[in-house]
Amino acid sequence: MELKKNAPLSKYTTIRVGGLAKLMVFPRNFEEVREALKISQWEDIPLFILGRGANTVFGDFNGIVINTRFLNRFTVSEKGDGLEVVAQAGVPLNYLVELGLRENLEGIYRLVGFPATVGGAVAMNAGAFGYEVSKHLRSVKFMLYTGEIVEEKAEDLEFSYRSSPFPTVGVVLEAVFFFPRANYCVVQEYEDIKLRRKQTQPLQMPTAGSTFKNPASTSAGKLLEQVGMKGYRLGNIAFSQRHANFLINLGGASYEEVVKIIELAKRRVFEEFGVELEEEVKLIESSSAYGWKVCGA
């Protein structure tokens, strides 16, 4: 198993912010994932599961990062009126989007432009334009922190808005999807969504994606714009002029700057509207709630 010590985390996230990870491993099979969990236990250090690094901002992480990029097996088979797809955690989500476009499949094409892996998309229940990845998810194979591999049907797992049981219950290894063929041509809507993203999101800048989840009654971007955060800059980090809910790295931004501007935005929105914004982006450092400990079995 490939292992790097003191890995520079900014290289592995879409916003290009990050300190160093004590260890980063690149498992090529499920047994090597189990080995990484054992390392976390033996060293008594937290771990973090990393796909393509969207929705993630790192500080220094005195733990082990499991990079899933080499868990990339991907198979497609005809089944009834659609296609069954089996994809390991490290498969880029755009593989599914491109398949959906090519085969005129329902739903998945709406996630065009998401810089995510299948594992990350399942773990956060990625969604856009009224679609969530869990809609066509049939089952998930995952590894408990004891090293045991489990497979459960999607309906037996609890998915909600930008939320899933993962990684709390274990590490996503593989997902099975069934995508029906659409009874309409998906190309036009795909192109419309692609254009809308280009016009409204800072796709050419280093960004982590949406900073906050949308509250029930409105959009986070609208609230942020109303309290003056659109275009607001703090050091080398700023909320985009194009979309107020996207942070962009202007060059050399630090984890501390990201935390400060997020705290400022949350405070302004709460003071003005009484709404507590919840981060969609994960802030990862050694003391982070997202650094899971593997306890002894």
Secondary structure, 3 states (H helix, E strand, C coil): CEEEEEEEHHHHCCCCCCCEEEEEEECCCHHHHHHHHHHHHHHCCCEEEECCCCCEEECCEEEEEEECCCCCCEEEEEECCEEEEEEECCCEHHHHHHHHHHHCECCHHHHCCCCCEHHHHHHHCCEECCEEHHHHEEEEEEECCCCCEEEEEHHHCCCECCECCCCCCCEEEEEEEEEEECCCCCHHHHHHHHHHHHHHCCCCCCEEEECECCCCCCCHHHHHHHCCCCCCEECCEEECCCCCCEEEECCCCCHHHHHHHHHHHHHHHHHHHCCCCCECCEEECCCCCCCECCCCC
